[in-house]
Amino acid sequence: MSHEPHEAAHAGLKLHTHTQGDETVIYCAGRLTLEHADVLKAHGKSLIPHTKRIVVDLKEVDWMDSAGIGTLVGLYVSARKAGCEFLLVNYNKAVRDLLGISHLLSVFEACGRAGMRFP
């Protein structure tokens, strides 16, 4: 089952979503910061009841702050409570370092260990 891609944009953050089967991938581009994090939070939470797996691709995210981390953690917790798998992929060194400083890297790095990379 394939759905049409969904796009949402807010000044500074653009989301492109593609669903196929039980997996939804949210491609993020721009800045995941206090000014923009609510866009991802609302969009991600709206998807949780309708999918078994959410993958957030951060390949095009050039900056993330603590609000961005809070959004990712909130989505992770909401997904887990709903029995939905939540993964982060393609994050850059700056995002990886930020997750490490906040002691959250171990929560999200399992997909990196499994070699999950999206083009």
C-alpha positions as a Markdown table, in Angstrom:
| # | Residue | x | y | z |
|---|---|---|---|---|
| 1 | Met | 0.0 | 0.0 | 0.0 |
| 2 | Ser | 1.6 | 3.3 | -1.1 |
| 3 | His | 0.3 | 6.7 | -0.3 |
| 4 | Glu | 1.0 | 10.0 | -2.0 |
| 5 | Pro | 3.9 | 11.8 | -0.5 |
| 6 | His | 3.0 | 14.6 | 2.0 |
| 7 | Glu | 4.9 | 17.8 | 2.2 |
| 8 | Ala | 4.7 | 20.4 | 5.0 |
| 9 | Ala | 6.8 | 23.5 | 5.2 |
| 10 | His | 7.5 | 26.1 | 7.8 |
| 11 | Ala | 10.1 | 28.9 | 7.3 |
| 12 | Gly | 13.4 | 27.1 | 8.1 |
| 13 | Leu | 12.1 | 23.5 | 8.2 |
| 14 | Lys | 10.7 | 21.5 | 5.3 |
| 15 | Leu | 9.2 | 18.0 | 5.8 |
| 16 | His | 8.5 | 15.5 | 3.0 |
| 17 | Thr | 6.7 | 12.3 | 4.0 |
| 18 | His | 6.4 | 9.1 | 2.1 |
| 19 | Thr | 4.4 | 6.1 | 3.3 |
| 20 | Gln | 4.7 | 2.6 | 1.9 |
| 21 | Gly | 3.1 | -0.3 | 3.7 |
| 22 | Asp | 3.6 | -0.1 | 7.4 |
| 23 | Glu | 6.5 | 2.3 | 7.2 |
| 24 | Thr | 6.5 | 6.1 | 7.0 |
| 25 | Val | 9.6 | 8.1 | 6.3 |
| 26 | Ile | 9.8 | 11.8 | 7.2 |
| 27 | Tyr | 12.5 | 13.6 | 5.3 |
| 28 | Cys | 13.5 | 16.7 | 7.2 |
| 29 | Ala | 15.4 | 19.6 | 5.7 |
| 30 | Gly | 16.6 | 22.8 | 7.3 |
| 31 | Arg | 16.8 | 23.7 | 11.0 |
| 32 | Leu | 15.2 | 21.6 | 13.7 |
| 33 | Thr | 15.1 | 24.4 | 16.4 |
| 34 | Leu | 12.7 | 26.0 | 18.9 |
| 35 | Glu | 11.1 | 28.0 | 16.1 |
| 36 | His | 10.4 | 25.0 | 13.9 |
| 37 | Ala | 10.2 | 21.9 | 16.1 |
| 38 | Asp | 6.5 | 22.0 | 16.7 |
| 39 | Val | 5.9 | 21.4 | 12.9 |
| 40 | Leu | 7.7 | 18.0 | 13.2 |
| 41 | Lys | 6.1 | 17.2 | 16.5 |
| 42 | Ala | 2.6 | 17.8 | 15.3 |
| 43 | His | 3.2 | 15.9 | 12.0 |
| 44 | Gly | 4.9 | 13.0 | 13.6 |
| 45 | Lys | 2.2 | 12.6 | 16.3 |
| 46 | Ser | -0.5 | 12.6 | 13.6 |
| 47 | Leu | 1.3 | 9.7 | 11.9 |
| 48 | Ile | 1.8 | 7.4 | 14.9 |
| 49 | Pro | -1.7 | 5.9 | 15.0 |
| 50 | His | -1.5 | 5.0 | 11.3 |
| 51 | Thr | 1.9 | 3.3 | 10.9 |
| 52 | Lys | 4.0 | 0.6 | 12.6 |
| 53 | Arg | 7.3 | 2.3 | 11.9 |
| 54 | Ile | 8.4 | 5.9 | 11.6 |
| 55 | Val | 11.8 | 6.7 | 10.2 |
| 56 | Val | 13.0 | 10.3 | 10.5 |
| 57 | Asp | 15.7 | 11.1 | 7.9 |
| 58 | Leu | 17.9 | 14.0 | 9.1 |
| 59 | Lys | 20.2 | 14.0 | 6.1 |
| 60 | Glu | 19.2 | 17.6 | 5.2 |
| 61 | Val | 19.1 | 19.0 | 8.7 |
| 62 | Asp | 21.9 | 21.5 | 9.1 |
| 63 | Trp | 21.2 | 22.5 | 12.7 |
| 64 | Met | 19.4 | 21.2 | 15.7 |
| 65 | Asp | 19.0 | 22.6 | 19.2 |
| 66 | Ser | 17.6 | 21.3 | 22.5 |
| 67 | Ala | 14.0 | 21.8 | 21.3 |
| 68 | Gly | 14.8 | 19.6 | 18.3 |
| 69 | Ile | 16.1 | 16.9 | 20.7 |
| 70 | Gly | 13.0 | 17.3 | 22.8 |
| 71 | Thr | 10.8 | 16.8 | 19.8 |
| 72 | Leu | 12.6 | 13.7 | 18.7 |
| 73 | Val | 12.5 | 12.3 | 22.3 |
| 74 | Gly | 8.8 | 13.1 | 22.6 |
| 75 | Leu | 8.0 | 11.4 | 19.3 |
| 76 | Tyr | 10.1 | 8.4 | 20.3 |
| 77 | Val | 8.2 | 8.0 | 23.6 |
| 78 | Ser | 4.8 | 8.5 | 21.9 |
| 79 | Ala | 5.6 | 6.0 | 19.2 |
| 80 | Arg | 6.9 | 3.4 | 21.7 |
| 81 | Lys | 3.7 | 3.8 | 23.8 |
| 82 | Ala | 1.6 | 3.2 | 20.7 |
| 83 | Gly | 3.7 | 0.1 | 19.7 |
| 84 | Cys | 5.3 | 2.0 | 16.8 |
| 85 | Glu | 9.0 | 1.7 | 16.0 |
| 86 | Phe | 10.8 | 5.0 | 15.8 |
| 87 | Leu | 14.2 | 5.4 | 14.1 |
| 88 | Leu | 16.6 | 8.2 | 13.2 |
| 89 | Val | 18.8 | 7.9 | 10.1 |
| 90 | Asn | 21.3 | 9.9 | 8.2 |
| 91 | Tyr | 22.1 | 12.4 | 10.9 |
| 92 | Asn | 25.3 | 14.4 | 10.6 |
| 93 | Lys | 28.2 | 14.7 | 13.0 |
| 94 | Ala | 26.9 | 17.8 | 14.7 |
| 95 | Val | 23.5 | 16.1 | 15.4 |
| 96 | Arg | 25.4 | 13.0 | 16.5 |
| 97 | Asp | 27.5 | 15.1 | 18.9 |
| 98 | Leu | 24.5 | 16.8 | 20.3 |
| 99 | Leu | 22.8 | 13.5 | 20.9 |
| 100 | Gly | 26.0 | 12.3 | 22.6 |
| 101 | Ile | 26.3 | 15.3 | 24.9 |
| 102 | Ser | 22.7 | 14.8 | 26.0 |
| 103 | His | 23.3 | 11.1 | 26.6 |
| 104 | Leu | 20.6 | 10.1 | 24.0 |
| 105 | Leu | 22.9 | 8.7 | 21.4 |
| 106 | Ser | 22.5 | 5.1 | 22.7 |
| 107 | Val | 18.7 | 5.5 | 22.3 |
| 108 | Phe | 18.9 | 6.4 | 18.6 |
| 109 | Glu | 22.2 | 4.8 | 17.4 |
| 110 | Ala | 20.8 | 1.3 | 17.1 |
| 111 | Cys | 19.7 | 2.0 | 13.5 |
| 112 | Gly | 23.3 | 3.2 | 12.8 |
| 113 | Arg | 24.7 | -0.1 | 14.1 |
| 114 | Ala | 22.3 | -2.0 | 11.9 |
| 115 | Gly | 23.6 | -0.1 | 8.9 |
| 116 | Met | 20.3 | 1.6 | 8.1 |
| 117 | Arg | 21.1 | 4.4 | 5.7 |
| 118 | Phe | 18.7 | 5.9 | 3.3 |
| 119 | Pro | 19.8 | 7.4 | 0.0 |
